[in-house]
């Protein structure tokens, strides 16, 4: 499958506080994950699918949190993809610190500034498939904030660009 070129996206969601009734509990935290297994499923209704490694932080979060977002990364956003693909990484709060983001109106999730497209979704279905979970989401909002540059691609184990 490394011979199949794939677009690169950043999947984001907000992790609610552990105890919303405890004023000393940490607040909402943004979570992000780089994904290459992302695709359109249906135009009517508008559905997309993302494949998450079973038991990953994002898989666990989207099992509880039905609202999430996707930013389709440009060829100039390779550093964002690499940052959120690291294993054993530091807290996501620090990873988001210097990335220009806007809050999604429907989900509250971060949407990367300058992305080729952004989508906000609500989970419709979760399907276990081997060591992954396929999350099907209904598209709540879709925007094309930037028409500049080409897509970031992943091919043969490396980030690439068209051309």
C-alpha positions in Angstrom: 0.0 0.0 0.0 3.0 2.3 0.2 2.7 2.6 -3.6 -0.7 4.3 -3.2 -0.4 8.1 -3.0 -2.6 9.6 -0.3 -3.6 13.1 0.7 -2.5 14.2 4.2 -5.0 15.7 6.7 -5.0 16.8 10.3 -7.9 15.4 12.3 -8.7 17.5 15.3 -11.2 17.4 18.2 -11.7 18.9 21.6 -11.2 16.7 24.7 -13.6 17.8 27.4 -12.5 18.2 30.9 -12.3 15.1 33.0 -14.7 16.5 35.6 -16.7 19.5 34.3 -18.0 20.2 37.9 -14.5 20.6 39.3 -13.2 24.2 38.9 -9.6 23.0 39.5 -9.8 20.3 36.8 -7.8 21.0 33.6 -10.0 22.6 30.9 -10.8 21.6 27.3 -7.8 20.4 25.4 -7.3 20.3 21.7 -6.1 17.0 20.2 -4.7 16.4 16.7 -3.6 13.5 14.6 -2.1 13.3 11.1 -4.0 10.9 8.8 -3.5 9.6 5.3 -6.5 7.1 5.4 -9.2 9.7 4.8 -11.8 9.7 2.0 -15.1 11.0 0.8 -17.8 8.4 1.2 -21.0 10.0 0.0 -22.3 13.3 -1.5 -25.9 12.8 -0.4 -25.7 12.9 2.5 -22.2 14.3 2.7 -20.1 11.6 4.5 -16.4 11.2 5.0 -14.3 8.4 6.6 -11.1 8.4 8.6 -9.3 5.3 9.7 -7.8 5.4 13.2 -5.5 2.9 14.9 -7.5 1.1 17.5 -6.8 2.3 21.0 -5.0 5.5 19.8 -5.8 8.7 21.7 -7.9 9.9 18.8 -9.8 6.6 18.5 -10.6 6.8 22.2 -11.5 10.4 22.1 -13.8 10.0 19.0 -15.5 7.1 20.8 -16.7 9.6 23.4 -16.7 12.9 21.4 -18.9 12.8 18.3 -17.7 16.2 16.9 -14.4 16.5 15.0 -12.8 18.4 12.2 -10.4 17.8 9.3 -7.9 20.2 7.7 -6.6 19.2 4.2 -2.9 20.1 4.4 -1.0 22.0 1.7 2.4 21.0 0.4 3.8 23.9 2.6 2.3 22.4 5.8 4.6 19.3 6.0 5.9 20.5 9.4 2.3 20.2 10.8 1.9 16.7 9.4 5.2 15.6 10.9 4.6 17.2 14.2 1.2 15.4 14.8 2.5 12.1 13.4 5.2 11.7 16.1 5.0 8.8 18.4 5.5 9.5 22.1 5.1 13.2 21.4 4.7 16.1 23.9 1.3 17.4 24.8 -0.9 18.5 21.9 -1.3 21.9 23.5 2.3 22.6 22.8 2.1 21.2 19.3 -0.8 23.6 18.5 1.0 26.6 20.1 2.5 28.2 17.0 0.0 26.9 14.3 -2.5 29.5 13.1 -5.9 27.9 13.8 -9.5 29.0 13.9 -12.3 27.4 16.0 -14.9 25.5 14.0 -18.3 27.0 14.6 -20.0 23.6 14.6 -17.4 21.6 16.6 -15.1 24.0 18.4 -12.2 21.9 17.0 -9.1 23.6 15.6 -9.1 24.3 11.8 -5.6 24.9 10.4 -5.1 28.3 8.8 -4.1 28.2 5.2 -5.4 24.6 4.7 -6.7 23.7 1.2 -10.0 22.7 2.7 -11.6 22.3 6.2 -14.5 20.1 7.2 -16.4 19.8 10.5 -18.0 16.4 11.1 -20.3 14.5 13.5 -19.7 10.8 13.8 -22.4 8.7 12.2 -20.9 5.3 12.5 -17.8 3.5 13.9 -16.7 0.2 12.4 -14.0 -2.1 13.8 -11.7 -3.3 11.0 -8.7 -5.3 12.0 -6.5 -3.1 14.2 -8.3 0.1 13.1 -11.6 1.8 13.6 -13.3 3.3 10.6 -15.1 6.5 11.6 -17.7 7.7 9.2 -18.7 11.3 9.8 -21.5 13.5 8.4 -20.0 16.8 7.1 -21.6 19.7 9.0 -19.5 22.5 7.4 -17.1 22.6 4.5 -14.9 25.5 3.5 -12.1 26.2 1.0 -10.1 28.8 2.9 -7.1 28.6 0.6 -6.6 28.0 -3.1 -2.9 28.5 -2.9 -0.5 25.7 -3.5 -1.0 22.0 -4.0 -1.9 19.2 -1.6 0.6 17.4 0.7 0.9 13.8 -0.3 2.2 10.7 1.3 3.9 8.1 -1.0 6.4 5.3 -0.3 6.9 6.4 3.3 7.6 10.1 2.7 5.7 13.3 2.4 5.7 14.5 -1.3 4.2 17.2 -3.4 2.7 17.1 -7.0 5.0 17.8 -9.9 
